[in-house]
Amino acid sequence: MSVDLHDAVAVVTGAGSGIGRAAAHAFARRGTRVVVTDLDAERARAVAGELGGPAVAAPCDVTRVEDLVAVRDLALGRFGRVDLVMNNVGILAVGPVEDIPLDAWQRVIDVNLLGVVRSNLVFLPLLLEQGSGHVVNTASTAGLLPYGFDRLPYTATKHALVGLSEALALYLRPRGVGVTCLCPAGVATNIVEQIAFYGEPAPPQGPAFPVVDAESVGELLADGVSEDRFLLLTAPEAADELRALGADVDLYLSQFPSRHPSRPT
Ligand SMILES: NC(=O)c1ccc[n+]([C@@H]2O[C@H](COP(=O)([O-])OP(=O)(O)OC[C@H]3O[C@@H](n4cnc5c(N)ncnc54)[C@H](O)[C@@H]3O)[C@@H](O)[C@H]2O)c1
């Protein structure tokens, strides 16, 4: 069931920067033809140009289903098929929960969660018809663990993406389509551009996972897709936290403040 990236066709959203860009590069290094999409058309064009081999750029806002339809049609017109869909866009609203307004929640849900729902509606019929392919959803360790209480819309949507991805894997795998849920911890990217801040910032608290470069995440992902792995963590330390959480949620939550004291800002 694993996807042979050589000669495959991949669509990557939010591929103009950071993890999406690095994934596009890692796929292209393995011979994949990549449709590089981003809200920022200029960035998408620049990344497609960097890839060298067969690649095409398209503007695509994941809050607009018509953009995703146009990307699907471009991929089919140019390359004849789609094998891999990477749903990678994520934005944040950061601040105390009482200061984050409803419209900020709606925006984060529209991009982070409904963006993937729209992509599924557009691309899954193709993959199911083929009986082959692979879906990658970029979630976060903040979708597995509860430390993101200073960015609740992000935490909630990334948890939703993990659950959606797990259930989707159970549905799609018997139909020949693989699913990978990429859960990065800290990655050096331009993600700060995607943050809307509200209220007074709280001092950072939670596991201090190491920050890695985007290129290594692209490589981890391309290998993980080739091996048809479901959960990919960029910080193996997150697995220890996940085990502690899973062993006893009540204990984990009550011990969180002593286990992870606030760090100076
Ligand atoms: N960087 C990290 O530390 C980190 C950690 C965990 C998870 N992630 C996740 O990785 C994914 C990629 O983030 P990144 O760090 O590479 O960020 P980035 O800001 O470097 O790249 C994100 C790209 O998404 C594009 N984008 C924003 N809104 C869009 C929309 N509506 N439609 C289409 N494109 C849009 C931006 O133009 C940008 O090019 C996100 O889902 C993020 O939540 C990042």
The ligand as an SDF file (V2000), in Angstrom:
LIG
                    3D

 44 48  0  0  0  0  0  0  0  0999 V2000
    6.9570   25.3950   12.7630 N   0  0  0  0  0  0  0  0  0  0  0  0
    6.6130   24.6820   13.8110 C   0  0  0  0  0  0  0  0  0  0  0  0
    7.2640   24.7410   14.8900 O   0  0  0  0  0  0  0  0  0  0  0  0
    5.4360   23.7550   13.7430 C   0  0  0  0  0  0  0  0  0  0  0  0
    5.2110   22.8590   14.8100 C   0  0  0  0  0  0  0  0  0  0  0  0
    4.1140   22.0130   14.7590 C   0  0  0  0  0  0  0  0  0  0  0  0
    3.2620   22.0190   13.6660 C   0  0  0  0  0  0  0  0  0  0  0  0
    3.5040   22.8960   12.6380 N   0  0  0  0  0  0  0  0  0  0  0  0
    2.5490   22.8940   11.5310 C   0  0  0  0  0  0  0  0  0  0  0  0
    3.2410   22.7890   10.3060 O   0  0  0  0  0  0  0  0  0  0  0  0
    2.4320   23.3550    9.2620 C   0  0  0  0  0  0  0  0  0  0  0  0
    3.2980   24.2580    8.3960 C   0  0  0  0  0  0  0  0  0  0  0  0
    3.7630   25.3340    9.1860 O   0  0  0  0  0  0  0  0  0  0  0  0
    5.1860   26.0090    8.9810 P   0  0  0  0  0  0  0  0  0  0  0  0
    5.8360   26.0390   10.3170 O   0  0  0  0  0  0  0  0  0  0  0  0
    5.9030   25.4060    7.8350 O   0  0  0  0  0  0  0  0  0  0  0  0
    4.7110   27.5210    8.6710 O   0  0  0  0  0  0  0  0  0  0  0  0
    5.1180   28.5880    7.5470 P   0  0  0  0  0  0  0  0  0  0  0  0
    4.4770   29.8560    8.0140 O   0  0  0  0  0  0  0  0  0  0  0  0
    6.5940   28.6050    7.3170 O   0  0  0  0  0  0  0  0  0  0  0  0
    4.3700   28.0620    6.2320 O   0  0  0  0  0  0  0  0  0  0  0  0
    2.9670   28.0790    6.1420 C   0  0  0  0  0  0  0  0  0  0  0  0
    2.5260   28.4450    4.7330 C   0  0  0  0  0  0  0  0  0  0  0  0
    1.0970   28.3380    4.7020 O   0  0  0  0  0  0  0  0  0  0  0  0
    0.5980   29.3940    3.8760 C   0  0  0  0  0  0  0  0  0  0  0  0
   -0.8070   29.6690    4.2070 N   0  0  0  0  0  0  0  0  0  0  0  0
   -1.3090   30.3840    5.2570 C   0  0  0  0  0  0  0  0  0  0  0  0
   -2.6550   30.4100    5.1960 N   0  0  0  0  0  0  0  0  0  0  0  0
   -3.0130   29.7180    4.0870 C   0  0  0  0  0  0  0  0  0  0  0  0
   -4.2630   29.3890    3.4830 C   0  0  0  0  0  0  0  0  0  0  0  0
   -5.4270   29.8250    3.9950 N   0  0  0  0  0  0  0  0  0  0  0  0
   -4.2570   28.6240    2.3610 N   0  0  0  0  0  0  0  0  0  0  0  0
   -3.0930   28.2110    1.8200 C   0  0  0  0  0  0  0  0  0  0  0  0
   -1.8770   28.4920    2.3290 N   0  0  0  0  0  0  0  0  0  0  0  0
   -1.8400   29.2300    3.4580 C   0  0  0  0  0  0  0  0  0  0  0  0
    1.5170   30.5770    4.1550 C   0  0  0  0  0  0  0  0  0  0  0  0
    1.4870   31.5140    3.0750 O   0  0  0  0  0  0  0  0  0  0  0  0
    2.8780   29.8820    4.3090 C   0  0  0  0  0  0  0  0  0  0  0  0
    3.6090   29.8760    3.0900 O   0  0  0  0  0  0  0  0  0  0  0  0
    1.2730   24.0760    9.9680 C   0  0  0  0  0  0  0  0  0  0  0  0
    0.1150   23.2700    9.9220 O   0  0  0  0  0  0  0  0  0  0  0  0
    1.7580   24.1850   11.4050 C   0  0  0  0  0  0  0  0  0  0  0  0
    0.6870   24.2290   12.3300 O   0  0  0  0  0  0  0  0  0  0  0  0
    4.5550   23.7590   12.6520 C   0  0  0  0  0  0  0  0  0  0  0  0
  1  2  1  0
  2  3  2  0
  2  4  1  0
  4  5  1  0
  4 44  2  0
  5  6  2  0
  6  7  1  0
  7  8  2  0
  8  9  1  0
  8 44  1  0
  9 10  1  0
  9 42  1  0
 10 11  1  0
 11 12  1  0
 11 40  1  0
 12 13  1  0
 13 14  1  0
 14 15  2  0
 14 16  1  0
 14 17  1  0
 17 18  1  0
 18 19  2  0
 18 20  1  0
 18 21  1  0
 21 22  1  0
 22 23  1  0
 23 24  1  0
 23 38  1  0
 24 25  1  0
 25 26  1  0
 25 36  1  0
 26 27  1  0
 26 35  1  0
 27 28  2  0
 28 29  1  0
 29 30  1  0
 29 35  2  0
 30 31  1  0
 30 32  2  0
 32 33  1  0
 33 34  2  0
 34 35  1  0
 36 37  1  0
 36 38  1  0
 38 39  1  0
 40 41  1  0
 40 42  1  0
 42 43  1  0
M  CHG  2   8   1  16  -1
M  END
$$$$
